[in-house]
Amino acid sequence: MKVLLTMTKYLQKCNNCNKYGLQNPESKCHYCGGMLMNPRPPKFSLIDKYGKYRLEYFKEDFDKKFK
């Protein structure tokens, strides 16, 4: 069971083709060459050190998409 838990932290998702792959030094997808990203959200905390930065980012992103 320990092997399965440690393997999941290396699992990443491609931004282009949305396929999953294992983490590699180049962070490149083996299928399409896109960039691999961590598919899991960060841990939740009531004391959010970066909350104001995240909120600014989402506001800018929202404005770009819908205005």
Chimera marker file (.cmm) of the C-alpha trace (Angstrom):
<marker_set name="trace">
<marker id="1" x="0.000" y="0.000" z="0.000" r="1" g="1" b="0" radius="0.5"/>
<marker id="2" x="2.899" y="2.360" z="0.695" r="1" g="1" b="0" radius="0.5"/>
<marker id="3" x="4.016" y="2.104" z="-2.938" r="1" g="1" b="0" radius="0.5"/>
<marker id="4" x="0.614" y="3.326" z="-4.154" r="1" g="1" b="0" radius="0.5"/>
<marker id="5" x="0.632" y="6.314" z="-1.793" r="1" g="1" b="0" radius="0.5"/>
<marker id="6" x="4.104" y="7.432" z="-2.839" r="1" g="1" b="0" radius="0.5"/>
<marker id="7" x="3.348" y="7.033" z="-6.548" r="1" g="1" b="0" radius="0.5"/>
<marker id="8" x="0.350" y="9.388" z="-6.400" r="1" g="1" b="0" radius="0.5"/>
<marker id="9" x="2.531" y="12.345" z="-5.457" r="1" g="1" b="0" radius="0.5"/>
<marker id="10" x="4.403" y="11.944" z="-8.756" r="1" g="1" b="0" radius="0.5"/>
<marker id="11" x="1.225" y="11.778" z="-10.869" r="1" g="1" b="0" radius="0.5"/>
<marker id="12" x="0.728" y="14.937" z="-12.922" r="1" g="1" b="0" radius="0.5"/>
<marker id="13" x="-1.731" y="16.135" z="-15.577" r="1" g="1" b="0" radius="0.5"/>
<marker id="14" x="-0.945" y="17.663" z="-18.962" r="1" g="1" b="0" radius="0.5"/>
<marker id="15" x="-2.373" y="21.121" z="-19.711" r="1" g="1" b="0" radius="0.5"/>
<marker id="16" x="-2.800" y="20.427" z="-23.437" r="1" g="1" b="0" radius="0.5"/>
<marker id="17" x="-4.171" y="16.904" z="-23.779" r="1" g="1" b="0" radius="0.5"/>
<marker id="18" x="-5.489" y="16.407" z="-20.182" r="1" g="1" b="0" radius="0.5"/>
<marker id="19" x="-3.780" y="13.008" z="-19.928" r="1" g="1" b="0" radius="0.5"/>
<marker id="20" x="-1.981" y="11.888" z="-16.799" r="1" g="1" b="0" radius="0.5"/>
<marker id="21" x="1.703" y="11.017" z="-16.632" r="1" g="1" b="0" radius="0.5"/>
<marker id="22" x="4.506" y="10.587" z="-14.145" r="1" g="1" b="0" radius="0.5"/>
<marker id="23" x="6.656" y="13.493" z="-13.045" r="1" g="1" b="0" radius="0.5"/>
<marker id="24" x="9.892" y="13.837" z="-15.001" r="1" g="1" b="0" radius="0.5"/>
<marker id="25" x="12.792" y="16.350" z="-14.875" r="1" g="1" b="0" radius="0.5"/>
<marker id="26" x="11.592" y="18.280" z="-17.952" r="1" g="1" b="0" radius="0.5"/>
<marker id="27" x="7.911" y="18.366" z="-16.832" r="1" g="1" b="0" radius="0.5"/>
<marker id="28" x="6.918" y="17.448" z="-20.406" r="1" g="1" b="0" radius="0.5"/>
<marker id="29" x="4.008" y="15.239" z="-21.447" r="1" g="1" b="0" radius="0.5"/>
<marker id="30" x="5.088" y="12.016" z="-23.175" r="1" g="1" b="0" radius="0.5"/>
<marker id="31" x="2.009" y="12.101" z="-25.442" r="1" g="1" b="0" radius="0.5"/>
<marker id="32" x="1.926" y="15.662" z="-26.781" r="1" g="1" b="0" radius="0.5"/>
<marker id="33" x="4.931" y="17.481" z="-25.309" r="1" g="1" b="0" radius="0.5"/>
<marker id="34" x="2.788" y="19.840" z="-23.215" r="1" g="1" b="0" radius="0.5"/>
<marker id="35" x="3.590" y="21.007" z="-19.712" r="1" g="1" b="0" radius="0.5"/>
<marker id="36" x="2.727" y="18.734" z="-16.768" r="1" g="1" b="0" radius="0.5"/>
<marker id="37" x="1.052" y="20.305" z="-13.727" r="1" g="1" b="0" radius="0.5"/>
<marker id="38" x="-0.025" y="19.075" z="-10.300" r="1" g="1" b="0" radius="0.5"/>
<marker id="39" x="-3.745" y="18.132" z="-10.583" r="1" g="1" b="0" radius="0.5"/>
<marker id="40" x="-4.501" y="18.424" z="-6.855" r="1" g="1" b="0" radius="0.5"/>
<marker id="41" x="-5.456" y="21.676" z="-5.119" r="1" g="1" b="0" radius="0.5"/>
<marker id="42" x="-3.281" y="23.001" z="-2.272" r="1" g="1" b="0" radius="0.5"/>
<marker id="43" x="-4.108" y="22.053" z="1.311" r="1" g="1" b="0" radius="0.5"/>
<marker id="44" x="-6.835" y="24.131" z="2.953" r="1" g="1" b="0" radius="0.5"/>
<marker id="45" x="-5.927" y="26.395" z="5.844" r="1" g="1" b="0" radius="0.5"/>
<marker id="46" x="-7.906" y="29.067" z="7.670" r="1" g="1" b="0" radius="0.5"/>
<marker id="47" x="-4.684" y="31.038" z="7.955" r="1" g="1" b="0" radius="0.5"/>
<marker id="48" x="-4.103" y="31.581" z="4.244" r="1" g="1" b="0" radius="0.5"/>
<marker id="49" x="-0.798" y="33.401" z="3.732" r="1" g="1" b="0" radius="0.5"/>
<marker id="50" x="-1.296" y="33.804" z="-0.016" r="1" g="1" b="0" radius="0.5"/>
<marker id="51" x="-5.066" y="34.366" z="-0.130" r="1" g="1" b="0" radius="0.5"/>
<marker id="52" x="-4.913" y="37.994" z="-1.202" r="1" g="1" b="0" radius="0.5"/>
<marker id="53" x="-2.562" y="37.154" z="-4.093" r="1" g="1" b="0" radius="0.5"/>
<marker id="54" x="-4.772" y="34.286" z="-5.220" r="1" g="1" b="0" radius="0.5"/>
<marker id="55" x="-7.848" y="36.528" z="-5.088" r="1" g="1" b="0" radius="0.5"/>
<marker id="56" x="-6.102" y="39.193" z="-7.196" r="1" g="1" b="0" radius="0.5"/>
<marker id="57" x="-5.119" y="36.555" z="-9.754" r="1" g="1" b="0" radius="0.5"/>
<marker id="58" x="-8.655" y="35.183" z="-10.030" r="1" g="1" b="0" radius="0.5"/>
<marker id="59" x="-10.112" y="38.686" z="-10.355" r="1" g="1" b="0" radius="0.5"/>
<marker id="60" x="-7.711" y="39.485" z="-13.216" r="1" g="1" b="0" radius="0.5"/>
<marker id="61" x="-8.453" y="36.138" z="-14.864" r="1" g="1" b="0" radius="0.5"/>
<marker id="62" x="-12.205" y="36.714" z="-14.529" r="1" g="1" b="0" radius="0.5"/>
<marker id="63" x="-11.908" y="40.205" z="-16.039" r="1" g="1" b="0" radius="0.5"/>
<marker id="64" x="-9.920" y="38.867" z="-19.005" r="1" g="1" b="0" radius="0.5"/>
<marker id="65" x="-12.470" y="36.147" z="-19.742" r="1" g="1" b="0" radius="0.5"/>
<marker id="66" x="-15.749" y="37.961" z="-19.189" r="1" g="1" b="0" radius="0.5"/>
<marker id="67" x="-15.180" y="41.661" z="-19.825" r="1" g="1" b="0" radius="0.5"/>
<link id1="1" id2="2" r="1" g="1" b="0" radius="0.2"/>
<link id1="2" id2="3" r="1" g="1" b="0" radius="0.2"/>
<link id1="3" id2="4" r="1" g="1" b="0" radius="0.2"/>
<link id1="4" id2="5" r="1" g="1" b="0" radius="0.2"/>
<link id1="5" id2="6" r="1" g="1" b="0" radius="0.2"/>
<link id1="6" id2="7" r="1" g="1" b="0" radius="0.2"/>
<link id1="7" id2="8" r="1" g="1" b="0" radius="0.2"/>
<link id1="8" id2="9" r="1" g="1" b="0" radius="0.2"/>
<link id1="9" id2="10" r="1" g="1" b="0" radius="0.2"/>
<link id1="10" id2="11" r="1" g="1" b="0" radius="0.2"/>
<link id1="11" id2="12" r="1" g="1" b="0" radius="0.2"/>
<link id1="12" id2="13" r="1" g="1" b="0" radius="0.2"/>
<link id1="13" id2="14" r="1" g="1" b="0" radius="0.2"/>
<link id1="14" id2="15" r="1" g="1" b="0" radius="0.2"/>
<link id1="15" id2="16" r="1" g="1" b="0" radius="0.2"/>
<link id1="16" id2="17" r="1" g="1" b="0" radius="0.2"/>
<link id1="17" id2="18" r="1" g="1" b="0" radius="0.2"/>
<link id1="18" id2="19" r="1" g="1" b="0" radius="0.2"/>
<link id1="19" id2="20" r="1" g="1" b="0" radius="0.2"/>
<link id1="20" id2="21" r="1" g="1" b="0" radius="0.2"/>
<link id1="21" id2="22" r="1" g="1" b="0" radius="0.2"/>
<link id1="22" id2="23" r="1" g="1" b="0" radius="0.2"/>
<link id1="23" id2="24" r="1" g="1" b="0" radius="0.2"/>
<link id1="24" id2="25" r="1" g="1" b="0" radius="0.2"/>
<link id1="25" id2="26" r="1" g="1" b="0" radius="0.2"/>
<link id1="26" id2="27" r="1" g="1" b="0" radius="0.2"/>
<link id1="27" id2="28" r="1" g="1" b="0" radius="0.2"/>
<link id1="28" id2="29" r="1" g="1" b="0" radius="0.2"/>
<link id1="29" id2="30" r="1" g="1" b="0" radius="0.2"/>
<link id1="30" id2="31" r="1" g="1" b="0" radius="0.2"/>
<link id1="31" id2="32" r="1" g="1" b="0" radius="0.2"/>
<link id1="32" id2="33" r="1" g="1" b="0" radius="0.2"/>
<link id1="33" id2="34" r="1" g="1" b="0" radius="0.2"/>
<link id1="34" id2="35" r="1" g="1" b="0" radius="0.2"/>
<link id1="35" id2="36" r="1" g="1" b="0" radius="0.2"/>
<link id1="36" id2="37" r="1" g="1" b="0" radius="0.2"/>
<link id1="37" id2="38" r="1" g="1" b="0" radius="0.2"/>
<link id1="38" id2="39" r="1" g="1" b="0" radius="0.2"/>
<link id1="39" id2="40" r="1" g="1" b="0" radius="0.2"/>
<link id1="40" id2="41" r="1" g="1" b="0" radius="0.2"/>
<link id1="41" id2="42" r="1" g="1" b="0" radius="0.2"/>
<link id1="42" id2="43" r="1" g="1" b="0" radius="0.2"/>
<link id1="43" id2="44" r="1" g="1" b="0" radius="0.2"/>
<link id1="44" id2="45" r="1" g="1" b="0" radius="0.2"/>
<link id1="45" id2="46" r="1" g="1" b="0" radius="0.2"/>
<link id1="46" id2="47" r="1" g="1" b="0" radius="0.2"/>
<link id1="47" id2="48" r="1" g="1" b="0" radius="0.2"/>
<link id1="48" id2="49" r="1" g="1" b="0" radius="0.2"/>
<link id1="49" id2="50" r="1" g="1" b="0" radius="0.2"/>
<link id1="50" id2="51" r="1" g="1" b="0" radius="0.2"/>
<link id1="51" id2="52" r="1" g="1" b="0" radius="0.2"/>
<link id1="52" id2="53" r="1" g="1" b="0" radius="0.2"/>
<link id1="53" id2="54" r="1" g="1" b="0" radius="0.2"/>
<link id1="54" id2="55" r="1" g="1" b="0" radius="0.2"/>
<link id1="55" id2="56" r="1" g="1" b="0" radius="0.2"/>
<link id1="56" id2="57" r="1" g="1" b="0" radius="0.2"/>
<link id1="57" id2="58" r="1" g="1" b="0" radius="0.2"/>
<link id1="58" id2="59" r="1" g="1" b="0" radius="0.2"/>
<link id1="59" id2="60" r="1" g="1" b="0" radius="0.2"/>
<link id1="60" id2="61" r="1" g="1" b="0" radius="0.2"/>
<link id1="61" id2="62" r="1" g="1" b="0" radius="0.2"/>
<link id1="62" id2="63" r="1" g="1" b="0" radius="0.2"/>
<link id1="63" id2="64" r="1" g="1" b="0" radius="0.2"/>
<link id1="64" id2="65" r="1" g="1" b="0" radius="0.2"/>
<link id1="65" id2="66" r="1" g="1" b="0" radius="0.2"/>
<link id1="66" id2="67" r="1" g="1" b="0" radius="0.2"/>
</marker_set>
